[in-house]
């Protein structure tokens, strides 16, 4: 499992409503010029759903723009996972971090 700062991890979240994290990810996608509405509310399915969506983005610029917007480097993706799954997990963990920090410190 990919680790995040302060042991904040999307897939083991018990404190933050998943709807808040999904809404933030949809906002991040929209702000980067992509548009997608997630159909699941289960972390493993959301990771796969985003991985599938990332694989459908036609240009590397689109993915780079999204990760720039999310504020995480694709170089931090777990190399032991398939590429799009690793990127998806990285993105969800970072977006979850944003929601968690906003909820706890703002």
Secondary structure, DSSP 8 states (H G I E B T S, - for coil): ----GGG--GGG--SS-HHHHHHHHHHHHHHTT--------SHHHHHHHHHHHHHH---HHHHHHHHHHHT--GGGS-TTS-HHHHHHHHHHHHHHHHHHHHHHH-
